[in-house]
Amino acid sequence: MAVRGVRGATTAADDQPEAVLQATQELLQALLERNPTMKPEDLASVLFTATQDLSSAYPAQAARLLGWRHVPLMCAVEIPVPGSLPRCIRVLLHWNTELSQSAIQHVYLGEARRLRPDLGDNLPA
């Protein structure tokens, strides 16, 4: 079984805990929907990053609220590149799966869609 990276990103409406947690939960739920064989117990680990303008809540807390008790989670601050997308939450899931890399569905929501325009139809509506 291989470990595959699954990427996603979204934006929060503002820097309030509720907004950060809601945006992150929406992203994680979309990743699970787009990858129906993914289960939290098959995740080796998850890395979240958030832009510097999001400091009111840890995105990992959203995963814990979804019941991801045993998944190793970590948060970090995204590199502050001038002109980068504000209020952005990114995630990299390390998934133990038999699927090929080309079968993995990455998810970019809201304003974060413009980070990966090359994915086209792989993005949820």
N, CA, C and O atoms as CSV, one atom per row, in Angstrom:
chain,resi,resn,atom,element,x,y,z
A,1,MET,N,N,0.855,-1.182,0.000
A,1,MET,CA,C,0.000,0.000,0.000
A,1,MET,C,C,0.896,1.239,0.000
A,1,MET,O,O,1.888,1.306,0.725
A,2,ALA,N,N,0.533,2.192,-0.808
A,2,ALA,CA,C,1.297,3.433,-0.918
A,2,ALA,C,C,0.725,4.509,0.000
A,2,ALA,O,O,-0.435,4.453,0.406
A,3,VAL,N,N,1.562,5.479,0.312
A,3,VAL,CA,C,1.096,6.686,0.998
A,3,VAL,C,C,0.982,7.763,-0.078
A,3,VAL,O,O,1.961,8.090,-0.749
A,4,ARG,N,N,-0.210,8.301,-0.232
A,4,ARG,CA,C,-0.463,9.325,-1.255
A,4,ARG,C,C,-0.746,10.660,-0.594
A,4,ARG,O,O,-1.392,10.719,0.452
A,5,GLY,N,N,-0.268,11.715,-1.198
A,5,GLY,CA,C,-0.571,13.062,-0.731
A,5,GLY,C,C,-1.870,13.549,-1.358
A,5,GLY,O,O,-2.092,13.402,-2.560
A,6,VAL,N,N,-2.712,14.124,-0.531
A,6,VAL,CA,C,-3.973,14.695,-1.003
A,6,VAL,C,C,-3.980,16.152,-0.572
A,6,VAL,O,O,-3.818,16.459,0.609
A,7,ARG,N,N,-4.167,17.043,-1.530
A,7,ARG,CA,C,-4.091,18.470,-1.265
A,7,ARG,C,C,-5.453,19.121,-1.318
A,7,ARG,O,O,-6.365,18.670,-2.011
A,8,GLY,N,N,-5.560,20.202,-0.561
A,8,GLY,CA,C,-6.747,21.022,-0.603
A,8,GLY,C,C,-6.464,22.386,-0.022
A,8,GLY,O,O,-5.466,22.590,0.668
A,9,ALA,N,N,-7.344,23.308,-0.306
A,9,ALA,CA,C,-7.225,24.661,0.245
A,9,ALA,C,C,-8.582,25.332,0.193
A,9,ALA,O,O,-9.453,24.978,-0.602
A,10,THR,N,N,-8.728,26.301,1.057
A,10,THR,CA,C,-9.946,27.096,1.112
A,10,THR,C,C,-9.599,28.448,1.719
A,10,THR,O,O,-8.452,28.700,2.088
A,11,THR,N,N,-10.586,29.299,1.817
A,11,THR,CA,C,-10.397,30.587,2.478
A,11,THR,C,C,-11.469,30.753,3.548
A,11,THR,O,O,-12.596,30.277,3.404
A,12,ALA,N,N,-11.097,31.429,4.610
A,12,ALA,CA,C,-12.030,31.750,5.684
A,12,ALA,C,C,-12.589,33.144,5.443
A,12,ALA,O,O,-11.904,34.014,4.904
A,13,ALA,N,N,-13.828,33.349,5.843
A,13,ALA,CA,C,-14.474,34.650,5.654
A,13,ALA,C,C,-13.762,35.752,6.433
A,13,ALA,O,O,-13.629,36.877,5.952
A,14,ASP,N,N,-13.307,35.419,7.643
A,14,ASP,CA,C,-12.567,36.379,8.466
A,14,ASP,C,C,-11.790,35.618,9.522
A,14,ASP,O,O,-11.869,34.391,9.598
A,15,ASP,N,N,-11.041,36.343,10.334
A,15,ASP,CA,C,-10.220,35.706,11.368
A,15,ASP,C,C,-10.987,35.607,12.680
A,15,ASP,O,O,-10.618,36.224,13.679
A,16,GLN,N,N,-12.035,34.837,12.661
A,16,GLN,CA,C,-12.798,34.497,13.862
A,16,GLN,C,C,-12.761,32.973,13.984
A,16,GLN,O,O,-12.792,32.275,12.970
A,17,PRO,N,N,-12.695,32.448,15.212
A,17,PRO,CA,C,-12.614,30.991,15.360
A,17,PRO,C,C,-13.691,30.240,14.578
A,17,PRO,O,O,-13.401,29.230,13.936
A,18,GLU,N,N,-14.922,30.722,14.629
A,18,GLU,CA,C,-16.013,30.041,13.938
A,18,GLU,C,C,-15.774,29.982,12.435
A,18,GLU,O,O,-16.048,28.962,11.804
A,19,ALA,N,N,-15.269,31.056,11.864
A,19,ALA,CA,C,-15.026,31.110,10.421
A,19,ALA,C,C,-13.892,30.172,10.016
A,19,ALA,O,O,-13.991,29.481,9.002
A,20,VAL,N,N,-12.826,30.143,10.794
A,20,VAL,CA,C,-11.689,29.268,10.500
A,20,VAL,C,C,-12.114,27.805,10.608
A,20,VAL,O,O,-11.800,27.000,9.732
A,21,LEU,N,N,-12.821,27.464,11.671
A,21,LEU,CA,C,-13.249,26.080,11.879
A,21,LEU,C,C,-14.265,25.644,10.832
A,21,LEU,O,O,-14.192,24.523,10.330
A,22,GLN,N,N,-15.202,26.508,10.498
A,22,GLN,CA,C,-16.204,26.168,9.497
A,22,GLN,C,C,-15.554,25.936,8.135
A,22,GLN,O,O,-15.860,24.949,7.466
A,23,ALA,N,N,-14.670,26.824,7.724
A,23,ALA,CA,C,-14.010,26.683,6.423
A,23,ALA,C,C,-13.181,25.398,6.374
A,23,ALA,O,O,-13.178,24.693,5.365
A,24,THR,N,N,-12.488,25.102,7.458
A,24,THR,CA,C,-11.654,23.899,7.484
A,24,THR,C,C,-12.507,22.640,7.461
A,24,THR,O,O,-12.189,21.692,6.744
A,25,GLN,N,N,-13.585,22.616,8.236
A,25,GLN,CA,C,-14.461,21.449,8.226
A,25,GLN,C,C,-15.093,21.236,6.854
A,25,GLN,O,O,-15.203,20.104,6.385
A,26,GLU,N,N,-15.500,22.312,6.224
A,26,GLU,CA,C,-16.074,22.212,4.874
A,26,GLU,C,C,-15.060,21.604,3.908
A,26,GLU,O,O,-15.414,20.765,3.080
A,27,LEU,N,N,-13.810,22.026,4.013
A,27,LEU,CA,C,-12.752,21.500,3.151
A,27,LEU,C,C,-12.530,20.010,3.416
A,27,LEU,O,O,-12.461,19.218,2.476
A,28,LEU,N,N,-12.420,19.628,4.680
A,28,LEU,CA,C,-12.183,18.222,5.008
A,28,LEU,C,C,-13.351,17.344,4.568
A,28,LEU,O,O,-13.141,16.245,4.054
A,29,GLN,N,N,-14.560,17.815,4.763
A,29,GLN,CA,C,-15.731,17.045,4.336
A,29,GLN,C,C,-15.765,16.907,2.809
A,29,GLN,O,O,-16.138,15.853,2.292
A,30,ALA,N,N,-15.382,17.953,2.095
A,30,ALA,CA,C,-15.331,17.883,0.631
A,30,ALA,C,C,-14.260,16.891,0.174
A,30,ALA,O,O,-14.465,16.165,-0.799
A,31,LEU,N,N,-13.132,16.856,0.863
A,31,LEU,CA,C,-12.088,15.887,0.519
A,31,LEU,C,C,-12.589,14.459,0.718
A,31,LEU,O,O,-12.316,13.587,-0.107
A,32,LEU,N,N,-13.318,14.215,1.804
A,32,LEU,CA,C,-13.879,12.881,2.052
A,32,LEU,C,C,-14.926,12.519,1.002
A,32,LEU,O,O,-14.986,11.372,0.558
A,33,GLU,N,N,-15.745,13.477,0.607
A,33,GLU,CA,C,-16.777,13.221,-0.411
A,33,GLU,C,C,-16.160,12.917,-1.769
A,33,GLU,O,O,-16.616,12.021,-2.478
A,34,ARG,N,N,-15.119,13.670,-2.130
A,34,ARG,CA,C,-14.489,13.491,-3.446
A,34,ARG,C,C,-13.602,12.246,-3.503
A,34,ARG,O,O,-13.263,11.769,-4.586
A,35,ASN,N,N,-13.229,11.723,-2.332
A,35,ASN,CA,C,-12.405,10.518,-2.231
A,35,ASN,C,C,-13.154,9.532,-1.333
A,35,ASN,O,O,-12.777,9.346,-0.176
A,36,PRO,N,N,-14.208,8.899,-1.852
A,36,PRO,CA,C,-15.130,8.140,-1.009
A,36,PRO,C,C,-14.531,6.958,-0.256
A,36,PRO,O,O,-15.132,6.498,0.715
A,37,THR,N,N,-13.376,6.453,-0.661
A,37,THR,CA,C,-12.770,5.348,0.082
A,37,THR,C,C,-11.868,5.843,1.216
A,37,THR,O,O,-11.343,5.036,1.981
A,38,MET,N,N,-11.687,7.143,1.329
A,38,MET,CA,C,-10.843,7.704,2.388
A,38,MET,C,C,-11.571,7.636,3.730
A,38,MET,O,O,-12.729,8.034,3.854
A,39,LYS,N,N,-10.858,7.124,4.720
A,39,LYS,CA,C,-11.365,7.095,6.082
A,39,LYS,C,C,-10.292,7.684,6.987
A,39,LYS,O,O,-9.105,7.482,6.733
A,40,PRO,N,N,-10.674,8.402,8.028
A,40,PRO,CA,C,-9.665,8.987,8.920
A,40,PRO,C,C,-8.650,7.971,9.444
A,40,PRO,O,O,-7.482,8.313,9.631
A,41,GLU,N,N,-9.075,6.726,9.686
A,41,GLU,CA,C,-8.137,5.730,10.205
A,41,GLU,C,C,-7.077,5.319,9.186
A,41,GLU,O,O,-6.095,4.670,9.546
A,42,ASP,N,N,-7.265,5.690,7.913
A,42,ASP,CA,C,-6.270,5.409,6.882
A,42,ASP,C,C,-5.299,6.574,6.661
A,42,ASP,O,O,-4.411,6.489,5.813
A,43,LEU,N,N,-5.467,7.649,7.415
A,43,LEU,CA,C,-4.580,8.806,7.276
A,43,LEU,C,C,-3.362,8.639,8.171
A,43,LEU,O,O,-3.491,8.446,9.380
A,44,ALA,N,N,-2.181,8.713,7.571
A,44,ALA,CA,C,-0.942,8.614,8.338
A,44,ALA,C,C,-0.721,9.892,9.145
A,44,ALA,O,O,-0.282,9.841,10.294
A,45,SER,N,N,-1.025,11.031,8.540
A,45,SER,CA,C,-0.886,12.324,9.206
A,45,SER,C,C,-1.497,13.401,8.327
A,45,SER,O,O,-1.769,13.186,7.146
A,46,VAL,N,N,-1.707,14.576,8.935
A,46,VAL,CA,C,-2.283,15.707,8.205
A,46,VAL,C,C,-1.528,16.967,8.618
A,46,VAL,O,O,-1.325,17.223,9.805
A,47,LEU,N,N,-1.118,17.749,7.622
A,47,LEU,CA,C,-0.444,19.024,7.864
A,47,LEU,C,C,-1.344,20.144,7.354
A,47,LEU,O,O,-1.761,20.144,6.196
A,48,PHE,N,N,-1.631,21.082,8.223
A,48,PHE,CA,C,-2.388,22.279,7.866
A,48,PHE,C,C,-1.444,23.469,7.880
A,48,PHE,O,O,-0.541,23.547,8.714
A,49,THR,N,N,-1.656,24.396,6.954
A,49,THR,CA,C,-1.015,25.707,7.057
A,49,THR,C,C,-2.108,26.758,6.950
A,49,THR,O,O,-3.157,26.539,6.347
A,50,ALA,N,N,-1.831,27.897,7.550
A,50,ALA,CA,C,-2.741,29.037,7.462
A,50,ALA,C,C,-1.901,30.279,7.231
A,50,ALA,O,O,-0.775,30.380,7.718
A,51,THR,N,N,-2.450,31.213,6.494
A,51,THR,CA,C,-1.743,32.470,6.277
A,51,THR,C,C,-1.676,33.237,7.597
A,51,THR,O,O,-2.458,32.987,8.514
A,52,GLN,N,N,-0.742,34.160,7.676
A,52,GLN,CA,C,-0.495,34.884,8.924
A,52,GLN,C,C,-1.695,35.683,9.413
A,52,GLN,O,O,-1.766,36.025,10.594
A,53,ASP,N,N,-2.631,35.985,8.533
A,53,ASP,CA,C,-3.809,36.761,8.941
A,53,ASP,C,C,-4.896,35.896,9.585
A,53,ASP,O,O,-5.968,36.396,9.925
A,54,LEU,N,N,-4.619,34.596,9.752
A,54,LEU,CA,C,-5.543,33.687,10.444
A,54,LEU,C,C,-4.841,33.148,11.692
A,54,LEU,O,O,-4.009,32.246,11.603
A,55,SER,N,N,-5.176,33.696,12.827
A,55,SER,CA,C,-4.519,33.267,14.068
A,55,SER,C,C,-5.500,33.044,15.217
A,55,SER,O,O,-5.076,32.878,16.361
A,56,SER,N,N,-6.794,33.036,14.934
A,56,SER,CA,C,-7.790,32.908,15.999
A,56,SER,C,C,-8.092,31.459,16.379
A,56,SER,O,O,-8.637,31.210,17.455
A,57,ALA,N,N,-7.745,30.494,15.512
A,57,ALA,CA,C,-8.010,29.083,15.792
A,57,ALA,C,C,-7.042,28.229,14.988
A,57,ALA,O,O,-6.562,28.631,13.928
A,58,TYR,N,N,-6.769,27.045,15.515
A,58,TYR,CA,C,-5.961,26.067,14.787
A,58,TYR,C,C,-6.860,25.317,13.810
A,58,TYR,O,O,-7.896,24.793,14.219
A,59,PRO,N,N,-6.496,25.251,12.538
A,59,PRO,CA,C,-7.301,24.454,11.616
A,59,PRO,C,C,-7.420,22.988,12.053
A,59,PRO,O,O,-8.442,22.351,11.797
A,60,ALA,N,N,-6.405,22.460,12.699
A,60,ALA,CA,C,-6.456,21.066,13.167
A,60,ALA,C,C,-7.614,20.835,14.134
A,60,ALA,O,O,-8.138,19.725,14.217
A,61,GLN,N,N,-8.009,21.853,14.850
A,61,GLN,CA,C,-9.132,21.719,15.775
A,61,GLN,C,C,-10.398,21.301,15.026
A,61,GLN,O,O,-11.221,20.561,15.566
A,62,ALA,N,N,-10.556,21.765,13.803
A,62,ALA,CA,C,-11.727,21.404,13.000
A,62,ALA,C,C,-11.751,19.897,12.745
A,62,ALA,O,O,-12.815,19.279,12.775
A,63,ALA,N,N,-10.592,19.310,12.496
A,63,ALA,CA,C,-10.530,17.857,12.287
A,63,ALA,C,C,-10.884,17.118,13.571
A,63,ALA,O,O,-11.579,16.103,13.537
A,64,ARG,N,N,-10.413,17.618,14.681
A,64,ARG,CA,C,-10.753,16.990,15.967
A,64,ARG,C,C,-12.265,17.054,16.202
A,64,ARG,O,O,-12.859,16.098,16.699
A,65,LEU,N,N,-12.880,18.173,15.846
A,65,LEU,CA,C,-14.324,18.309,16.011
A,65,LEU,C,C,-15.109,17.361,15.103
A,65,LEU,O,O,-16.263,17.036,15.383
A,66,LEU,N,N,-14.472,16.920,14.010
A,66,LEU,CA,C,-15.090,15.937,13.119
A,66,LEU,C,C,-14.865,14.507,13.618
A,66,LEU,O,O,-15.340,13.553,13.002
A,67,GLY,N,N,-14.150,14.360,14.720
A,67,GLY,CA,C,-13.912,13.041,15.288
A,67,GLY,C,C,-12.586,12.406,14.920
A,67,GLY,O,O,-12.384,11.221,15.184
A,68,TRP,N,N,-11.684,13.149,14.324
A,68,TRP,CA,C,-10.388,12.614,13.924
A,68,TRP,C,C,-9.460,12.564,15.145
A,68,TRP,O,O,-8.438,13.250,15.176
A,69,ARG,N,N,-9.809,11.766,16.130
A,69,ARG,CA,C,-9.097,11.701,17.416
A,69,ARG,C,C,-7.700,11.123,17.308
A,69,ARG,O,O,-6.785,11.600,17.980
A,70,HIS,N,N,-7.513,10.106,16.478
A,70,HIS,CA,C,-6.247,9.377,16.455
A,70,HIS,C,C,-5.337,9.757,15.284
A,70,HIS,O,O,-4.251,9.196,15.143
A,71,VAL,N,N,-5.760,10.690,14.456
A,71,VAL,CA,C,-4.944,11.124,13.317
A,71,VAL,C,C,-3.928,12.145,13.800
A,71,VAL,O,O,-4.320,13.136,14.417
A,72,PRO,N,N,-2.634,11.948,13.546
A,72,PRO,CA,C,-1.645,12.964,13.897
A,72,PRO,C,C,-1.859,14.213,13.033
A,72,PRO,O,O,-1.872,14.141,11.804
A,73,LEU,N,N,-2.024,15.350,13.699
A,73,LEU,CA,C,-2.300,16.616,13.022
A,73,LEU,C,C,-1.259,17.645,13.409
A,73,LEU,O,O,-0.771,17.644,14.539
A,74,MET,N,N,-0.915,18.521,12.483
A,74,MET,CA,C,0.013,19.608,12.776
A,74,MET,C,C,-0.386,20.842,11.989
A,74,MET,O,O,-0.852,20.751,10.853
A,75,CYS,N,N,-0.195,21.998,12.611
A,75,CYS,CA,C,-0.456,23.285,11.955
A,75,CYS,C,C,0.844,24.079,11.849
A,75,CYS,O,O,1.737,23.957,12.688
A,76,ALA,N,N,0.926,24.890,10.804
A,76,ALA,CA,C,2.073,25.764,10.591
A,76,ALA,C,C,1.583,27.034,9.901
A,76,ALA,O,O,0.463,27.097,9.395
A,77,VAL,N,N,2.443,28.030,9.895
A,77,VAL,CA,C,2.131,29.289,9.217
A,77,VAL,C,C,2.669,29.213,7.794
A,77,VAL,O,O,3.811,28.815,7.568
A,78,GLU,N,N,1.838,29.595,6.850
A,78,GLU,CA,C,2.216,29.618,5.435
A,78,GLU,C,C,3.269,30.715,5.206
A,78,GLU,O,O,3.263,31.736,5.893
A,79,ILE,N,N,4.148,30.503,4.262
A,79,ILE,CA,C,5.152,31.499,3.909
A,79,ILE,C,C,4.438,32.766,3.437
A,79,ILE,O,O,3.578,32.692,2.559
A,80,PRO,N,N,4.778,33.927,4.003
A,80,PRO,CA,C,4.078,35.175,3.648
A,80,PRO,C,C,4.587,35.799,2.343
A,80,PRO,O,O,5.261,36.828,2.366
A,81,VAL,N,N,4.269,35.188,1.235
A,81,VAL,CA,C,4.687,35.690,-0.070
A,81,VAL,C,C,3.865,36.936,-0.408
A,81,VAL,O,O,2.638,36.896,-0.310
A,82,PRO,N,N,4.506,38.040,-0.803
A,82,PRO,CA,C,3.749,39.241,-1.155
A,82,PRO,C,C,2.726,38.953,-2.254
A,82,PRO,O,O,3.033,38.306,-3.255
A,83,GLY,N,N,1.515,39.442,-2.047
A,83,GLY,CA,C,0.451,39.273,-3.028
A,83,GLY,C,C,-0.250,37.920,-2.963
A,83,GLY,O,O,-1.099,37.626,-3.805
A,84,SER,N,N,0.091,37.095,-1.979
A,84,SER,CA,C,-0.545,35.777,-1.898
A,84,SER,C,C,-1.988,35.884,-1.411
A,84,SER,O,O,-2.408,36.915,-0.886
A,85,LEU,N,N,-2.721,34.819,-1.592
A,85,LEU,CA,C,-4.134,34.758,-1.237
A,85,LEU,C,C,-4.320,34.950,0.273
A,85,LEU,O,O,-3.727,34.211,1.058
A,86,PRO,N,N,-5.132,35.927,0.693
A,86,PRO,CA,C,-5.342,36.151,2.134
A,86,PRO,C,C,-6.316,35.139,2.735
A,86,PRO,O,O,-7.113,34.525,2.025
A,87,ARG,N,N,-6.237,34.978,4.045
A,87,ARG,CA,C,-7.126,34.125,4.849
A,87,ARG,C,C,-7.238,32.719,4.273
A,87,ARG,O,O,-8.327,32.150,4.193
A,88,CYS,N,N,-6.103,32.173,3.875
A,88,CYS,CA,C,-6.070,30.878,3.203
A,88,CYS,C,C,-5.636,29.761,4.157
A,88,CYS,O,O,-4.669,29.901,4.906
A,89,ILE,N,N,-6.366,28.667,4.108
A,89,ILE,CA,C,-6.064,27.460,4.865
A,89,ILE,C,C,-5.735,26.375,3.846
A,89,ILE,O,O,-6.527,26.093,2.946
A,90,ARG,N,N,-4.562,25.772,3.996
A,90,ARG,CA,C,-4.153,24.690,3.104
A,90,ARG,C,C,-4.019,23.410,3.920
A,90,ARG,O,O,-3.770,23.450,5.125
A,91,VAL,N,N,-4.187,22.278,3.247
A,91,VAL,CA,C,-4.044,20.997,3.928
A,91,VAL,C,C,-3.321,20.014,3.012
A,91,VAL,O,O,-3.499,20.028,1.794
A,92,LEU,N,N,-2.504,19.165,3.625
A,92,LEU,CA,C,-1.857,18.044,2.948
A,92,LEU,C,C,-2.115,16.812,3.802
A,92,LEU,O,O,-1.601,16.690,4.913
A,93,LEU,N,N,-2.925,15.895,3.262
A,93,LEU,CA,C,-3.230,14.647,3.953
A,93,LEU,C,C,-2.315,13.563,3.405
A,93,LEU,O,O,-2.115,13.476,2.194
A,94,HIS,N,N,-1.764,12.744,4.273
A,94,HIS,CA,C,-0.943,11.598,3.884
A,94,HIS,C,C,-1.808,10.353,4.072
A,94,HIS,O,O,-2.049,9.910,5.195
A,95,TRP,N,N,-2.272,9.795,2.941
A,95,TRP,CA,C,-3.295,8.757,2.929
A,95,TRP,C,C,-2.717,7.417,2.500
A,95,TRP,O,O,-2.124,7.302,1.428
A,96,ASN,N,N,-2.893,6.411,3.338
A,96,ASN,CA,C,-2.528,5.033,3.001
A,96,ASN,C,C,-3.638,4.472,2.123
A,96,ASN,O,O,-4.752,4.236,2.590
A,97,THR,N,N,-3.325,4.261,0.848
A,97,THR,CA,C,-4.356,3.832,-0.105
A,97,THR,C,C,-3.742,3.023,-1.239
A,97,THR,O,O,-2.554,3.135,-1.545
A,98,GLU,N,N,-4.581,2.216,-1.844
A,98,GLU,CA,C,-4.192,1.461,-3.039
A,98,GLU,C,C,-4.398,2.275,-4.321
A,98,GLU,O,O,-3.971,1.849,-5.394
A,99,LEU,N,N,-5.038,3.428,-4.222
A,99,LEU,CA,C,-5.309,4.249,-5.400
A,99,LEU,C,C,-4.025,4.797,-6.005
A,99,LEU,O,O,-3.045,5.036,-5.300
A,100,SER,N,N,-4.042,4.992,-7.308
A,100,SER,CA,C,-2.915,5.632,-7.990
A,100,SER,C,C,-2.962,7.142,-7.747
A,100,SER,O,O,-3.996,7.682,-7.355
A,101,GLN,N,N,-1.853,7.805,-7.981
A,101,GLN,CA,C,-1.832,9.262,-7.823
A,101,GLN,C,C,-2.862,9.927,-8.715
A,101,GLN,O,O,-3.482,10.912,-8.316
A,102,SER,N,N,-3.053,9.408,-9.907
A,102,SER,CA,C,-3.996,10.031,-10.840
A,102,SER,C,C,-5.452,9.853,-10.411
A,102,SER,O,O,-6.331,10.553,-10.914
A,103,ALA,N,N,-5.716,8.931,-9.493
A,103,ALA,CA,C,-7.077,8.706,-9.024
A,103,ALA,C,C,-7.442,9.583,-7.820
A,103,ALA,O,O,-8.606,9.641,-7.423
A,104,ILE,N,N,-6.470,10.247,-7.255
A,104,ILE,CA,C,-6.698,11.098,-6.088
A,104,ILE,C,C,-7.414,12.372,-6.530
A,104,ILE,O,O,-7.075,12.962,-7.556
A,105,GLN,N,N,-8.393,12.782,-5.755
A,105,GLN,CA,C,-9.144,14.003,-6.034
A,105,GLN,C,C,-8.753,15.080,-5.030
A,105,GLN,O,O,-9.049,14.964,-3.841
A,106,HIS,N,N,-8.099,16.112,-5.503
A,106,HIS,CA,C,-7.714,17.255,-4.676
A,106,HIS,C,C,-8.870,18.256,-4.693
A,106,HIS,O,O,-9.635,18.310,-5.656
A,107,VAL,N,N,-8.994,19.047,-3.628
A,107,VAL,CA,C,-10.145,19.947,-3.508
A,107,VAL,C,C,-9.685,21.358,-3.153
A,107,VAL,O,O,-8.952,21.571,-2.188
A,108,TYR,N,N,-10.136,22.307,-3.958
A,108,TYR,CA,C,-9.862,23.722,-3.715
A,108,TYR,C,C,-11.194,24.451,-3.726
A,108,TYR,O,O,-11.918,24.423,-4.722
A,109,LEU,N,N,-11.514,25.102,-2.622
A,109,LEU,CA,C,-12.806,25.759,-2.460
A,109,LEU,C,C,-12.670,27.278,-2.424
A,109,LEU,O,O,-11.596,27.808,-2.143
A,110,GLY,N,N,-13.763,27.965,-2.710
A,110,GLY,CA,C,-13.799,29.427,-2.598
A,110,GLY,C,C,-12.719,30.091,-3.421
A,110,GLY,O,O,-12.432,29.681,-4.546
A,111,GLU,N,N,-12.127,31.118,-2.851
A,111,GLU,CA,C,-11.074,31.871,-3.537
A,111,GLU,C,C,-9.837,31.015,-3.797
A,111,GLU,O,O,-9.027,31.340,-4.665
A,112,ALA,N,N,-9.690,29.930,-3.052
A,112,ALA,CA,C,-8.518,29.060,-3.219
A,112,ALA,C,C,-8.540,28.304,-4.552
A,112,ALA,O,O,-7.527,27.722,-4.941
A,113,ARG,N,N,-9.656,28.302,-5.245
A,113,ARG,CA,C,-9.724,27.655,-6.562
A,113,ARG,C,C,-8.669,28.212,-7.507
A,113,ARG,O,O,-8.144,27.490,-8.355
A,114,ARG,N,N,-8.365,29.472,-7.363
A,114,ARG,CA,C,-7.403,30.079,-8.291
A,114,ARG,C,C,-5.964,29.618,-8.036
A,114,ARG,O,O,-5.075,29.895,-8.841
A,115,LEU,N,N,-5.731,28.918,-6.920
A,115,LEU,CA,C,-4.401,28.384,-6.657
A,115,LEU,C,C,-4.060,27.225,-7.589
A,115,LEU,O,O,-2.888,26.991,-7.884
A,116,ARG,N,N,-5.086,26.495,-8.056
A,116,ARG,CA,C,-4.867,25.330,-8.917
A,116,ARG,C,C,-5.843,25.308,-10.082
A,116,ARG,O,O,-6.640,24.376,-10.189
A,117,PRO,N,N,-5.807,26.295,-10.950
A,117,PRO,CA,C,-6.726,26.298,-12.091
A,117,PRO,C,C,-6.490,25.125,-13.040
A,117,PRO,O,O,-7.367,24.779,-13.831
A,118,ASP,N,N,-5.317,24.518,-12.964
A,118,ASP,CA,C,-4.985,23.389,-13.830
A,118,ASP,C,C,-5.791,22.138,-13.499
A,118,ASP,O,O,-5.849,21.217,-14.314
A,119,LEU,N,N,-6.412,22.080,-12.325
A,119,LEU,CA,C,-7.191,20.892,-11.958
A,119,LEU,C,C,-8.562,20.871,-12.605
A,119,LEU,O,O,-9.176,19.809,-12.716
A,120,GLY,N,N,-9.044,22.002,-13.025
A,120,GLY,CA,C,-10.306,22.089,-13.771
A,120,GLY,C,C,-11.438,21.293,-13.163
A,120,GLY,O,O,-11.939,21.639,-12.093
A,121,ASP,N,N,-11.851,20.220,-13.837
A,121,ASP,CA,C,-13.015,19.448,-13.421
A,121,ASP,C,C,-12.823,18.676,-12.128
A,121,ASP,O,O,-13.798,18.150,-11.590
A,122,ASN,N,N,-11.609,18.588,-11.608
A,122,ASN,CA,C,-11.395,17.892,-10.339
A,122,ASN,C,C,-11.926,18.690,-9.170
A,122,ASN,O,O,-11.958,18.194,-8.044
A,123,LEU,N,N,-12.341,19.909,-9.416
A,123,LEU,CA,C,-12.818,20.752,-8.324
A,123,LEU,C,C,-14.320,20.576,-8.132
A,123,LEU,O,O,-15.080,20.540,-9.100
A,124,PRO,N,N,-14.743,20.466,-6.863
A,124,PRO,CA,C,-16.182,20.363,-6.620
A,124,PRO,C,C,-16.883,21.673,-6.939
A,124,PRO,O,O,-16.270,22.740,-6.898
A,125,ALA,N,N,-18.150,21.590,-7.252
A,125,ALA,CA,C,-18.931,22.784,-7.586
A,125,ALA,C,C,-19.127,23.666,-6.370
A,125,ALA,O,O,-19.762,24.717,-6.465
